[in-house]
Amino acid sequence: MAKFVNFGYVAAVARLNAATLASMASSPPPPSKVRLAVKGLENDSTLNWETWPGGHVAGYEVLWRSTQSAEWEHAKAVENATQITLPVSKDNVIFAVRTVDREGHRSLPVVPLPEK
């Protein structure tokens, strides 16, 4: 029934959805084939990924968080590389990689698959 609808709230949700879609449309594509090396027993973590052609990529961000956290706690900028080794144990965190374009837009993060 229309008398129970808060039209101001519905309009605010529609504006938020439009802003979210506009932000996602202007973001670069995420990196592909993101992998986390798991073959060794080292405490460091090595991630690698493939870049997208087109030249719009300014760099990448490697994100990580505690396995108990719901939000990304750390970010490391990576420019002109598709691999990084961090002094962080892969046993205690969840990693992701996202693309950053020249205007500062960020892609959705991609969680790596194990690479043996």
C-alpha positions in Angstrom: 0.0 0.0 0.0 1.3 3.4 -1.0 0.4 5.0 2.3 3.1 3.0 4.1 5.9 4.0 1.6 8.4 6.6 2.7 9.0 8.3 -0.7 11.8 10.4 0.6 13.7 7.3 1.7 13.0 5.5 -1.6 14.4 8.6 -3.5 17.5 8.6 -1.3 18.1 4.8 -2.0 17.6 5.5 -5.8 20.2 8.3 -5.6 22.7 6.1 -3.7 22.2 3.3 -6.3 22.8 5.7 -9.2 26.0 7.1 -7.5 27.2 3.5 -6.9 26.6 2.5 -10.5 28.3 5.7 -11.8 31.3 5.0 -9.6 31.5 1.4 -10.8 31.1 2.4 -14.5 34.1 4.8 -14.2 36.4 2.3 -12.5 39.0 0.4 -14.4 38.7 -3.3 -14.9 40.1 -5.5 -12.1 43.4 -7.4 -12.6 43.1 -10.8 -14.0 44.6 -14.2 -12.9 45.5 -12.9 -9.4 47.5 -15.7 -7.7 49.1 -16.2 -4.2 52.2 -18.4 -4.2 51.7 -21.2 -1.7 54.3 -23.7 -2.7 56.9 -22.7 -0.1 56.9 -22.5 3.6 58.2 -19.0 3.9 56.5 -16.4 6.0 56.5 -13.8 3.2 53.6 -13.7 0.8 54.1 -13.3 -3.0 51.2 -12.2 -5.2 51.2 -11.9 -9.0 48.6 -10.9 -11.5 48.1 -9.9 -15.1 47.4 -6.4 -16.3 44.8 -5.2 -18.7 46.0 -3.7 -22.0 44.9 -0.1 -22.8 47.3 2.1 -20.9 44.8 3.5 -18.5 46.3 1.7 -15.5 48.4 3.9 -13.2 49.1 1.1 -10.8 47.6 -1.4 -8.4 46.8 -1.7 -4.7 47.4 -4.9 -2.7 44.9 -5.1 0.2 45.0 -7.3 3.2 43.1 -7.8 6.4 43.0 -10.1 9.3 41.0 -13.3 8.8 38.6 -12.0 11.5 38.1 -8.5 10.0 35.2 -7.6 7.7 37.1 -4.6 6.2 40.4 -4.1 4.4 42.9 -2.9 7.1 46.0 -2.4 5.0 46.8 -1.2 1.4 50.1 -1.2 -0.4 50.5 0.8 -3.7 52.3 -1.0 -6.5 53.3 0.9 -9.6 54.6 -0.6 -12.9 54.7 -4.2 -11.5 52.5 -7.2 -11.5 54.1 -9.0 -8.6 54.9 -8.1 -5.0 56.3 -10.0 -2.0 55.1 -8.7 1.3 56.6 -9.6 4.8 53.1 -10.8 5.9 52.3 -14.4 6.6 49.7 -15.7 4.2 48.3 -17.9 7.1 46.9 -15.0 9.0 45.4 -12.6 6.4 43.2 -12.4 3.4 44.7 -10.6 0.4 43.2 -8.9 -2.7 44.5 -6.8 -5.6 42.7 -3.9 -7.3 43.5 -1.7 -10.3 44.0 2.1 -9.9 43.6 4.3 -13.0 45.2 7.7 -13.6 42.2 9.6 -12.2 42.4 7.6 -9.0 39.4 5.3 -9.6 39.7 1.9 -8.1 38.4 -1.4 -9.4 36.7 -4.0 -7.3 39.2 -6.1 -5.4 40.1 -9.6 -6.6 41.0 -12.2 -4.0 43.8 -14.4 -5.3 43.7 -18.1 -6.0 46.5 -20.3 -4.7 49.4 -20.9 -7.1 51.3 -24.1 -6.5 
